[in-house]
Amino acid sequence: MKKDQSFENVRDTDTLNRLARSAHIRVLNRFEYYEAVNGKNGHRYKVEITGQDIVCSCPDAKNHNCKHEIAVARDMDFFKEVV
């Protein structure tokens, strides 16, 4: 997914479900990459930022914006540098 992608007026049920499930993802900044940890089952995935792209190592990310990518994008937005 793109770093600047927004989720407004989403009607797709699958995307809405991923957005909801992303709330259970804890994002850890490992400096070279992010680690997305599922608070419910403990699964961990590596999420990398390459240019404008957020790319997760999970199987769902091959076909969709996965909940891990959404969680990283959300956290990046929360912690933007204020100038």
C-alpha positions in Angstrom: 0.0 0.0 0.0 1.1 3.6 -0.4 2.1 5.6 2.6 -0.3 8.4 1.8 -3.3 6.1 1.1 -6.4 7.0 3.0 -9.5 5.0 3.8 -12.5 7.3 3.4 -16.0 6.2 2.4 -14.9 2.5 2.3 -17.8 0.3 1.3 -15.9 -3.0 0.6 -16.6 -5.4 3.5 -13.2 -7.1 3.3 -11.4 -3.7 3.6 -13.6 -2.6 6.5 -12.8 -5.9 8.3 -9.1 -5.4 7.8 -9.4 -1.8 9.1 -11.2 -3.1 12.2 -8.7 -5.9 12.8 -5.7 -3.5 12.5 -6.7 -2.1 15.9 -5.3 -5.3 17.5 -1.9 -4.8 15.9 0.9 -3.4 17.9 3.6 -1.7 15.9 7.2 -1.9 17.0 9.8 0.4 15.3 12.9 -1.7 14.7 14.6 1.3 13.0 15.4 -0.7 9.8 11.8 -2.0 9.6 8.6 -2.2 11.6 7.4 -5.3 13.4 3.6 -5.8 13.4 2.5 -8.0 16.4 -1.0 -9.3 16.6 -2.2 -8.8 20.2 -4.7 -11.7 19.9 -2.5 -14.5 18.6 1.1 -13.2 18.9 1.8 -13.6 15.1 4.6 -11.2 14.0 5.3 -9.9 10.6 8.1 -7.7 9.2 6.8 -4.5 7.5 9.2 -2.4 5.4 8.9 1.1 4.0 10.4 1.4 0.5 10.0 4.9 -0.9 6.2 5.5 -0.8 5.3 1.8 -0.4 4.5 0.0 2.8 5.1 -3.7 2.3 4.3 -6.6 4.7 5.7 -10.1 4.7 2.3 -11.7 5.5 0.5 -13.9 2.9 -2.5 -11.5 2.8 -0.3 -8.6 1.6 0.2 -10.3 -1.7 -3.4 -9.5 -2.8 -4.7 -6.8 -0.4 -3.8 -3.9 1.9 -3.2 -6.1 4.9 -4.1 -5.2 8.5 -0.3 -5.0 9.4 0.3 -2.4 6.6 -2.7 -0.4 7.8 -1.5 -0.5 11.4 2.0 0.8 10.4 0.4 3.5 8.2 -1.8 4.5 11.1 1.1 4.7 13.6 3.2 6.6 11.1 0.4 9.2 10.8 0.1 9.4 14.6 3.8 10.1 15.1 4.5 12.6 12.2 7.2 15.0 13.0 5.8 18.4 13.9 7.9 21.3 12.5 
